[in-house]
Amino acid sequence: MSAAAELQQAWTAVAGSPLRGRLRVPGDKSVSHRAIMLGALADGVTRVTGFLEGEDTRATAKVFERLGVRIETPSASERIVHGVGLHGLRGSDAALDCGNAGTGMRLLAGVLAGQAFDSVLIGDASLSKRPMRRVTEPLAAMGARIDTQDGGLPPLRIHGGRALQGIEYTLPVASAQVKSALLLAGLYAQGETVVHEPHPTRDYTERMLAAFGWPIEFAPGYARLCGGHALRATDVAVPADFSSAAFFLVAASVVPGSDLVLDAVGMNPRRTGLLAALRLMGADIVEQNPRSEGGEPVADLRVRHAPLRGVEVPQALVPDMIDEFPALFVAAALAQGRTVVSGAAELRVKESDRIASMAAGLRALGARIEETPDGAIIDGGALHGGEVDSLGDHRIAMSFAVAAQCARGAVRIGDVANVATSFPGFEALAAQAGMRVDPA
C-alpha cells in the first residue's frame, strides 16, 4: 500500500470551530444512478448536473457505456448521456461489473430482463454476498429468466429474448430497489405492472420516469405503469444528497456558535425522517428557497446550534431515516436526557451492524448506550477522546468525525477508506465548515 493510501485508512478528529458559511454536499447517489439509466434508455440527449462522482455511480455509467451508450464527462459532476432509446442497447461479451453498487445491480436486472441479448452482472466481494432473490423472483414472475449462484447470490446471468408480462405484485419487504427493478422491467412488459409496498419507500424512480415523459401513476406505497411508451430525454439536476447533508445538520446542531447553510438539499419526503427527529429534539433547522429540480423537491437548509433533548424516536419515522441513524446516535449521545430508538432492526444488516458499531464506538468515547435487538437506549452526556473502529462503514466513520467536534480530546477513527465511495471530498468540506478531520 502506498503512503497516500495508508493515510486514508484512519482519521484523527478533534474539536474545531463553529460550523459557518454555505456548503454544497455531493449529489444524491440514488438520483445519480437513475439519471444515467433513464438517460441511456431515452430518445435524445440528457445532461446531468450534480452527478455524484463516487465509485458506485461511476460503475453504473461504465456498464451503460459497455452496452453501447455514449456518455461524456465535460466537467466533474456533469454527464452528457446520448440516449439510444428503449431498445437501442447492445449486448456485451464481457461481464458487466457493478462494483459495490447494490442499487446498480438490482435496477440493471430489471432493465436487462427486457433485452434481446444475454447479460452477466458481477460485483465486488461485498456485493457478491448480497442476496438477490427478492428481485429475481418477482422478475421471474414477469417472464424473466435469471440464474444466480447458490443462495440467490451474484453473479446474475440474465437471459435475453424473453417476452415480459406485467404483473401486480406486493413486496413482502419494502424495498425501493426491488420496486424500481420491477417498474423498469415493466417498461418492456406487455400490459400493466403494479407494485404495492407494505410501507412507502423512496419514489425516485417514479418521479424520474414521470420527468422523462413515461405515463405513471404513483402514491405512497403504490406505483402503476404500462409498457409500450417511450422515454424522452430531459436535463436532470441531481439534488445534494440528504444522507450526506445529515452529518453537517447534526454537527451544526451540537457545536455551539454554529450557523450553516446547506445548499440545494434533496427533500424527498421518504428521505427526510432525520429532519423530523432532530426537530423533535429541539434542533433549529429552517428550509429556505423550496423548489423542484429534476422532479425532486429541493431546499436550502439553514441549521443553527440549539440545545438538544432526548426523545423517543417515533417508529413511523424509521423507514425514512434508516441511513441516518448513525448520525442520530451521535446527536442523542450529546443531547440532554434519554433517547430511545426502536423498530430499526434493519440497521443490523447494513454495511456493518450499525447498532453494534455505534454502541461500541460511543462507549469508547464515554457515552452511556444500551443495545436492544431493534435499536438502542442512549443517555446523553459529555464525550471524551478515544479510538473507534468504523469497520469499513462510511456512515459510521463520518458520524464519529461529528462526535469528535464535541469531545474532550482527540478521536482516532479507523478503517475510513470507504468514505470516498459515497462522500468523496468529505474531509475538505468538513474543513471548509470548521471541523477538524485529518489523516491519522
C-alpha positions in Angstrom: 0.0 0.0 0.0 1.3 3.5 -0.9 1.9 6.1 1.8 -1.0 8.1 0.4 -3.3 5.1 0.6 -2.2 4.4 4.2 -3.2 8.0 5.1 -6.8 7.3 4.0 -7.1 4.3 6.4 -7.7 6.4 9.5 -8.6 9.9 10.7 -7.8 11.9 13.8 -10.7 14.2 14.5 -10.7 16.9 17.2 -13.0 19.8 18.1 -12.8 22.6 15.6 -14.6 25.9 15.4 -18.3 26.6 15.0 -19.7 25.5 11.6 -20.4 28.5 9.5 -20.9 29.6 5.8 -22.5 27.7 3.0 -21.8 24.2 1.7 -22.9 22.0 -1.2 -22.6 18.4 -0.3 -22.2 15.8 -3.2 -25.1 14.8 -5.4 -27.7 12.2 -4.4 -26.4 8.7 -5.2 -29.9 7.2 -5.9 -30.8 10.0 -8.3 -27.4 9.8 -10.0 -27.8 6.1 -10.7 -31.3 6.6 -12.2 -30.4 9.7 -14.2 -27.7 7.6 -16.1 -30.1 4.7 -16.6 -33.1 6.6 -17.9 -30.9 9.0 -19.9 -29.4 5.9 -21.6 -32.9 4.5 -22.4 -34.4 7.8 -23.5 -34.6 9.2 -27.0 -32.3 12.2 -27.2 -29.5 13.7 -25.1 -29.8 14.1 -21.4 -27.5 16.5 -19.5 -26.9 15.5 -15.8 -25.6 18.1 -13.4 -24.7 17.5 -9.8 -23.8 13.8 -10.6 -22.2 12.0 -7.6 -18.5 11.3 -8.5 -18.5 8.1 -6.4 -17.3 4.6 -7.3 -20.8 3.2 -7.3 -22.3 5.7 -9.7 -19.3 5.6 -12.0 -19.7 1.8 -12.2 -23.3 2.2 -13.4 -22.2 4.7 -16.1 -19.4 2.3 -17.2 -22.0 -0.5 -17.5 -24.1 1.5 -19.9 -21.0 2.5 -21.9 -20.3 -1.2 -22.3 -23.9 -1.6 -23.5 -23.3 1.0 -26.3 -24.3 4.3 -24.7 -22.0 7.3 -25.3 -21.5 9.2 -22.0 -19.4 12.4 -22.0 -17.9 14.0 -18.9 -17.4 17.6 -19.8 -16.5 18.5 -16.2 -16.6 17.0 -12.7 -20.1 16.2 -11.5 -21.5 16.5 -15.1 -22.5 13.9 -17.6 -24.0 14.1 -21.1 -25.8 10.9 -21.9 -26.6 10.2 -25.6 -29.7 8.0 -25.2 -30.2 5.1 -27.5 -33.9 4.6 -26.9 -35.7 1.8 -25.1 -34.5 -0.9 -27.5 -31.1 0.5 -28.5 -28.8 -1.1 -26.0 -26.2 -3.6 -27.4 -25.0 -6.7 -25.7 -21.6 -7.0 -24.1 -19.4 -10.1 -24.4 -17.8 -9.2 -21.1 -19.5 -9.4 -17.7 -20.9 -6.1 -16.5 -19.2 -5.0 -13.3 -21.4 -3.2 -10.8 -18.6 -2.8 -8.2 -20.1 -2.3 -4.8 -23.4 -0.9 -6.1 -26.4 -2.9 -4.9 -28.7 -0.2 -6.4 -26.9 -0.6 -9.7 -27.2 -4.4 -9.8 -30.8 -4.6 -8.8 -32.1 -1.9 -11.1 -30.0 -3.2 -14.0 -31.6 -6.6 -13.5 -34.9 -5.0 -14.3 -33.6 -3.2 -17.4 -31.6 -6.2 -18.8 -34.5 -8.7 -18.3 -36.3 -6.9 -21.1 -33.4 -7.0 -23.7 -32.9 -9.3 -26.7 -29.4 -10.3 -25.6 -27.9 -12.2 -22.6 -26.0 -10.4 -19.9 -24.0 -11.2 -16.8 -23.9 -8.8 -13.8 -21.0 -9.2 -11.4 -19.8 -7.2 -8.4 -17.1 -6.9 -5.8 -16.6 -9.3 -2.9 -19.1 -7.4 -0.8 -21.8 -7.2 -3.4 -21.3 -10.9 -4.3 -22.5 -11.8 -0.8 -25.8 -9.8 -1.0 -28.9 -11.9 -1.8 -30.7 -11.1 -5.0 -33.7 -13.4 -4.8 -36.1 -10.7 -3.7 -35.5 -9.1 -7.1 -35.0 -12.1 -9.3 -38.1 -14.0 -8.1 -40.7 -11.2 -9.0 -38.8 -10.6 -12.3 -39.2 -14.4 -13.0 -43.0 -14.0 -12.4 -42.9 -11.4 -15.2 -41.3 -13.9 -17.5 -37.6 -13.2 -17.0 -35.0 -15.9 -16.7 -32.2 -15.0 -14.3 -29.7 -17.6 -13.0 -27.8 -17.0 -9.7 -25.3 -18.7 -7.6 -26.4 -20.9 -4.6 -28.4 -18.8 -2.2 -29.6 -16.4 -4.8 -26.2 -14.6 -4.9 -24.5 -12.8 -7.8 -23.3 -13.2 -10.5 -26.7 -12.7 -12.2 -26.9 -14.4 -15.6 -29.8 -12.8 -17.4 -31.2 -14.5 -20.5 -32.4 -12.2 -23.2 -35.2 -12.6 -25.7 -37.9 -13.2 -23.1 -41.4 -11.8 -23.5 -42.2 -10.0 -20.3 -45.7 -9.6 -18.9 -46.9 -7.0 -16.5 -47.8 -8.3 -13.0 -49.5 -6.9 -9.9 -47.0 -7.6 -7.0 -47.0 -6.9 -3.3 -43.5 -6.6 -1.9 -43.0 -8.9 1.1 -40.4 -6.5 2.4 -40.5 -2.8 1.5 -37.6 -2.0 -0.9 -37.2 0.9 -3.3 -34.6 -1.1 -5.2 -36.9 -4.1 -5.8 -39.8 -1.8 -6.7 -37.7 0.1 -9.1 -36.4 -3.1 -10.8 -40.0 -4.2 -11.4 -41.0 -0.8 -12.8 -38.0 -0.7 -15.1 -38.8 -4.2 -16.4 -42.4 -3.0 -16.7 -41.2 -0.6 -19.4 -40.6 -3.6 -21.6 -43.6 -5.7 -20.5 -46.9 -6.2 -22.1 -49.8 -4.8 -20.1 -49.8 -3.2 -16.7 -47.2 -3.5 -13.9 -48.4 -2.6 -10.4 -46.3 -2.6 -7.3 -47.7 -2.4 -3.7 -45.5 -1.9 -0.7 -46.0 -2.8 3.0 -44.9 0.7 3.8 -43.8 3.6 1.5 -40.3 3.7 0.2 -38.4 6.3 -1.8 -40.1 7.2 -5.0 -37.0 8.4 -7.0 -37.8 6.1 -9.9 -41.4 7.1 -10.2 -40.6 10.8 -10.1 -37.9 10.4 -12.7 -39.9 8.3 -15.0 -42.6 11.0 -15.0 -39.9 13.6 -15.7 -38.8 11.6 -18.7 -42.3 11.6 -20.0 -43.4 8.0 -19.2 -47.1 7.8 -18.0 -47.0 6.6 -14.4 -49.4 6.7 -11.5 -47.9 6.6 -8.0 -48.7 7.4 -4.4 -47.0 6.4 -1.1 -46.8 2.6 -1.2 -48.2 2.2 -4.7 -47.0 2.5 -8.3 -48.5 1.6 -11.7 -47.4 1.8 -15.3 -48.0 0.2 -18.7 -45.4 -0.8 -21.3 -45.4 0.5 -24.8 -44.4 4.1 -24.4 -41.1 6.0 -24.8 -38.7 7.9 -22.6 -37.9 11.5 -23.7 -34.5 12.9 -22.8 -34.6 15.7 -20.2 -32.0 17.6 -18.2 -31.6 16.3 -14.6 -30.2 18.5 -11.8 -29.2 16.0 -9.1 -30.0 17.4 -5.7 -27.5 17.4 -2.9 -27.7 14.1 -1.0 -29.7 14.4 2.2 -27.8 11.5 3.8 -24.5 13.4 3.2 -26.1 16.6 4.5 -27.2 14.8 7.6 -23.6 14.8 9.1 -23.5 18.6 8.9 -27.0 19.0 10.2 -26.1 17.1 13.3 -22.6 18.8 13.6 -24.0 22.3 13.4 -26.8 21.5 15.8 -24.4 20.3 18.5 -21.4 22.6 18.1 -22.1 25.9 19.9 -22.0 29.1 17.8 -22.7 27.3 14.5 -24.8 28.8 11.7 -24.5 26.9 8.5 -26.5 26.8 5.2 -26.5 23.6 3.1 -27.5 24.4 -0.5 -29.9 22.5 -2.7 -30.5 19.5 -0.4 -32.9 16.9 -1.8 -36.1 16.9 0.3 -37.8 13.8 -0.9 -40.3 13.0 2.0 -39.1 9.4 2.0 -35.6 10.6 2.9 -36.1 13.3 5.5 -37.1 11.4 8.6 -33.9 12.7 10.4 -35.0 16.2 9.9 -38.3 15.5 11.8 -36.4 13.6 14.5 -33.9 16.4 15.0 -36.7 19.0 15.2 -38.4 16.8 17.9 -35.1 17.0 19.8 -35.1 20.8 19.6 -32.9 21.4 16.5 -33.1 24.8 14.8 -33.3 23.9 11.1 -35.1 26.1 8.6 -36.0 25.3 5.0 -35.2 28.1 2.6 -36.0 28.6 -1.1 -38.0 25.4 -1.6 -38.1 24.4 -5.2 -38.2 21.4 -7.6 -35.3 20.2 -9.6 -35.4 17.2 -11.9 -38.8 16.1 -10.5 -37.3 16.2 -6.9 -38.2 18.7 -4.1 -35.1 20.7 -3.0 -34.4 23.3 -0.4 -31.5 25.2 1.2 -31.3 24.2 4.9 -30.1 26.7 7.5 -29.1 25.0 10.7 -28.0 26.8 13.9 -26.8 25.4 17.1 -29.5 24.6 19.6 -29.5 22.5 22.8 -30.9 19.1 22.0 -33.0 16.9 24.3 -33.6 13.2 24.3 -36.8 11.8 22.7 -38.4 8.6 21.9 -38.0 8.4 18.1 -41.4 7.7 16.5 -41.3 4.4 14.7 -43.2 6.0 11.8 -40.0 8.0 11.0 -37.7 4.9 11.0 -38.1 3.9 7.3 -37.5 7.5 6.2 -34.2 7.8 8.1 -32.7 4.4 8.1 -29.4 5.6 6.6 -29.1 8.5 9.0 -29.3 6.6 12.3 -25.5 6.7 12.9 -25.6 10.5 12.9 -28.7 10.5 15.1 -27.0 8.3 17.6 -24.3 11.0 17.9 -26.9 13.7 18.4 -28.6 11.5 21.1 -25.2 11.0 22.9 -24.8 14.7 23.1 -28.4 15.6 24.0 -29.8 16.2 27.5 -31.8 13.2 28.7 -32.6 9.8 27.2 -33.2 8.9 23.5 -35.0 5.6 22.7 -34.7 4.1 19.2 -36.8 1.0 18.3 -38.2 -0.6 15.1 -34.8 -0.3 13.4 -33.6 -3.9 13.2 -32.6 -3.3 9.6 -29.6 -1.4 10.9 -28.0 -4.7 11.9 -27.7 -5.8 8.2 -26.2 -2.7 6.6 -22.6 -2.3 5.6 -21.9 -3.1 9.2 -24.2 -3.9 12.2 -24.7 -0.2 12.8 -26.4 -0.7 16.2 -23.4 -2.6 17.5 -20.8 -0.5 15.7 -22.2 2.8 17.0 -22.7 1.4 20.5 -19.1 0.2 20.7 -17.7 3.4 19.4 -19.8 5.7 21.6 -19.0 3.6 24.7 -15.3 4.0 23.8 -15.9 7.8 24.0 -17.7 7.6 27.3 -21.3 7.5 26.2 -23.9 5.5 28.1 -25.8 3.4 25.5 -27.6 0.1 25.8 -28.3 -2.0 22.7 -31.7 -3.6 22.0 -32.5 -6.1 19.3 -34.0 -3.3 17.1 -32.4 -0.1 18.4 -30.8 1.4 21.4 -31.3 3.4 24.6 -28.9 6.4 24.8 -28.4 8.6 27.8 -26.9 11.9 26.7 -23.8 13.4 28.3 -20.2 14.5 27.7 -17.8 12.6 25.4 -14.1 12.2 25.8 -11.4 11.3 23.2 -10.6 7.7 22.3 -10.2 5.2 19.5 -13.1 3.8 17.4 -13.3 1.4 14.5 -15.7 2.3 11.7 -15.5 -1.3 10.4 -15.2 0.0 6.8 -18.7 1.6 7.1 -18.6 5.1 5.7 -21.6 6.4 7.7 -20.0 5.1 11.0 -16.7 6.9 10.1 -18.3 10.2 9.3 -20.6 10.1 12.4 -17.6 9.7 14.7 -15.9 12.6 12.9 -19.0 14.6 14.0 -18.9 13.3 17.6 -15.3 14.4 17.9 -16.3 18.0 17.4 -17.8 17.9 20.9 -15.4 15.5 22.5 -12.8 16.4 25.2 -9.7 15.0 23.4 -8.9 13.6 20.0 -10.8 10.8 18.4 -8.9 8.3 16.2 -11.3 6.7 13.7 -10.0 3.6 11.9 -10.9 2.0 8.6 -12.2 5.0 6.8 -11.2 4.3 3.2 -14.8 3.6 2.1 -15.9 7.1 2.8 -14.7 8.0 -0.7 -17.3 5.6 -2.2 -20.3 7.7 -1.1 -19.0 11.0 0.0 -15.9 12.0 -2.0 -14.2 15.1 -0.5 -15.8 14.8 2.9 -12.6 15.9 4.7 -12.3 19.0 2.6 -15.9 20.1 3.1 -15.7 19.4 6.8 -12.6 21.6 7.0 -14.4 24.3 5.0 -17.2 24.3 7.5 -14.9 24.5 10.5 -14.5 20.9 11.5 -11.1 19.2 12.2 -10.8 15.8 10.5 -7.2 15.0 9.5 -5.4 11.8 8.3 -4.1 9.8 11.2 
